[in-house]
Amino acid sequence: MNVTPESITRDGETAIVIQWSDGKVTRWTVAKLRASCPCATCREKKRGEVKSRPVLPVLTAAEAQPLNIVSMRPVGTYAYNIEFSDGHSSGLFQFSMLYGEDD
């Protein structure tokens, strides 16, 4: 992919806007980014491969708060690692994925 992000800005507390080098603008809500996490654990959960324990689910203090982006760090010249306020930070969001999705 030859297109790269030129700027990333917050759109309130719940979204980000990415300006691309070809002029395209994409907007991602934090919830949609989190739901689209490409890490192995999230992919397994989506496919139903993670075995759940027969206990009542419990939310951590971070999970009970509104979801936000804590930080975004570039990974090479092809992706961002995004840390979410629920403590999740293992996904690498490739530029091609961020570019292709409009909210």
Sine and cosine of phi, psi and omega as CSV:
sin_phi,cos_phi,sin_psi,cos_psi,sin_omega,cos_omega
0.00,0.00,0.81,-0.58,-0.04,-1.00
-1.00,-0.05,-0.16,0.99,-0.01,-1.00
-1.00,0.03,0.68,-0.73,0.00,-1.00
-0.77,-0.63,0.40,-0.92,0.06,-1.00
-0.93,0.36,0.70,-0.71,0.09,-1.00
-0.99,-0.17,-0.51,0.86,0.06,-1.00
-0.40,-0.92,0.48,-0.88,0.10,-0.99
-0.75,-0.66,0.81,-0.59,0.01,-1.00
-0.77,-0.63,0.40,-0.92,0.09,-1.00
-0.99,0.14,0.59,-0.81,0.13,-0.99
-0.90,-0.43,1.00,0.09,-0.13,-0.99
0.95,0.32,-0.45,-0.89,0.00,-1.00
-1.00,-0.04,-0.17,0.99,-0.20,-0.98
-0.89,-0.46,0.12,0.99,-0.03,-1.00
-0.42,-0.91,0.29,-0.96,0.14,-0.99
-0.80,-0.60,0.44,-0.90,0.05,-1.00
-0.83,-0.55,0.78,-0.62,0.00,-1.00
-0.92,-0.38,0.82,-0.57,0.10,-0.99
-0.99,-0.13,0.83,-0.56,-0.07,-1.00
-0.99,-0.16,0.37,-0.93,-0.06,-1.00
-0.90,0.44,-0.31,0.95,0.05,-1.00
-1.00,-0.08,0.10,0.99,0.03,-1.00
0.99,-0.12,-0.23,0.97,0.02,-1.00
-0.92,0.38,0.55,-0.84,0.06,-1.00
-0.83,-0.56,0.78,-0.63,0.08,-1.00
-0.88,-0.47,0.55,-0.83,0.03,-1.00
-0.83,-0.55,0.78,-0.63,0.01,-1.00
-0.84,-0.55,0.77,-0.63,0.17,-0.99
-0.98,0.20,0.45,-0.89,0.02,-1.00
-0.88,0.48,-0.66,0.75,-0.01,-1.00
-0.88,0.47,-0.65,0.76,-0.01,-1.00
-0.94,0.34,-0.62,0.78,0.08,-1.00
-0.87,0.49,-0.74,0.68,-0.03,-1.00
-0.89,0.46,-0.67,0.75,0.01,-1.00
-0.93,0.37,-0.39,0.92,-0.01,-1.00
-1.00,-0.08,0.14,0.99,-0.07,-1.00
-0.80,0.60,0.81,-0.59,-0.06,-1.00
-1.00,0.00,0.15,0.99,-0.05,-1.00
-0.93,0.37,0.31,-0.95,-0.06,-1.00
-0.87,0.49,-0.68,0.73,-0.02,-1.00
-0.89,0.46,-0.71,0.70,0.00,-1.00
-0.92,0.39,-0.62,0.79,0.05,-1.00
-0.89,0.45,-0.65,0.76,0.02,-1.00
-0.91,0.42,-0.66,0.75,0.03,-1.00
-0.88,0.47,-0.66,0.76,0.01,-1.00
-0.90,0.44,-0.56,0.83,0.01,-1.00
-1.00,0.08,-0.10,0.99,0.00,-1.00
0.98,0.21,0.39,0.92,-0.05,-1.00
-1.00,0.01,-0.21,0.98,0.02,-1.00
-1.00,0.09,0.85,-0.53,-0.01,-1.00
-0.97,0.23,0.76,-0.64,0.02,-1.00
-0.99,-0.13,0.49,-0.87,0.02,-1.00
-0.99,0.11,0.49,-0.87,-0.01,-1.00
-0.99,0.15,0.82,0.57,0.05,-1.00
-0.78,-0.62,0.26,-0.97,0.05,-1.00
-0.94,0.35,0.69,-0.73,0.04,-1.00
-0.94,0.35,0.54,-0.84,0.02,-1.00
-0.79,-0.61,0.72,-0.69,0.07,-1.00
-1.00,0.03,0.67,-0.74,0.14,-0.99
-0.97,0.25,0.21,-0.98,0.03,-1.00
-0.86,0.50,-0.63,0.78,0.01,-1.00
-0.91,0.41,-0.62,0.78,-0.01,-1.00
-0.94,0.34,-0.42,0.91,-0.01,-1.00
-0.98,0.18,-0.22,0.97,0.00,-1.00
-1.00,0.01,0.34,-0.94,0.08,-1.00
-0.85,0.52,0.63,-0.78,-0.05,-1.00
-0.97,0.26,0.76,-0.65,0.03,-1.00
-0.66,-0.75,0.27,-0.96,0.16,-0.99
-1.00,-0.01,0.82,-0.57,0.02,-1.00
-1.00,0.08,-0.69,0.73,0.02,-1.00
-0.35,-0.94,0.37,-0.93,0.12,-0.99
-0.74,-0.68,0.81,-0.59,0.00,-1.00
-0.84,-0.55,0.72,-0.70,0.05,-1.00
-0.92,0.38,0.56,-0.83,0.10,-1.00
-0.86,-0.51,0.96,-0.28,-0.08,-1.00
0.85,0.53,-0.65,-0.76,0.03,-1.00
-0.87,-0.50,0.50,0.87,-0.08,-1.00
-0.69,-0.72,-0.15,0.99,-0.11,-0.99
-0.36,-0.93,0.18,-0.98,0.16,-0.99
-0.83,-0.56,0.61,-0.79,0.20,-0.98
-0.99,-0.12,0.82,-0.57,-0.04,-1.00
-0.92,-0.39,0.78,-0.62,0.09,-1.00
-0.98,-0.21,0.81,-0.59,-0.01,-1.00
-0.98,-0.19,0.38,-0.93,-0.05,-1.00
-0.92,0.39,-0.25,0.97,0.06,-1.00
-0.99,0.12,0.09,1.00,0.05,-1.00
1.00,-0.10,-0.16,0.99,-0.03,-1.00
-0.98,0.20,0.74,-0.67,-0.03,-1.00
-0.45,-0.89,0.41,0.91,-0.09,-1.00
-0.98,-0.19,-0.07,1.00,-0.04,-1.00
-0.99,0.12,0.62,-0.78,0.13,-0.99
-0.95,-0.31,0.92,-0.40,-0.05,-1.00
-1.00,-0.08,0.98,-0.18,-0.05,-1.00
-0.93,0.38,0.53,-0.85,0.00,-1.00
-0.81,0.59,-0.66,0.75,-0.04,-1.00
-0.86,0.50,-0.60,0.80,0.04,-1.00
-0.94,0.34,-0.72,0.70,-0.01,-1.00
-0.92,0.40,-0.53,0.85,-0.02,-1.00
-0.96,0.28,-0.63,0.78,-0.16,-0.99
-0.98,0.18,-0.13,0.99,-0.12,-0.99
-0.90,-0.44,0.85,-0.52,0.13,-0.99
-0.96,-0.26,0.56,-0.83,0.04,-1.00
-0.99,-0.14,0.00,0.00,0.00,0.00
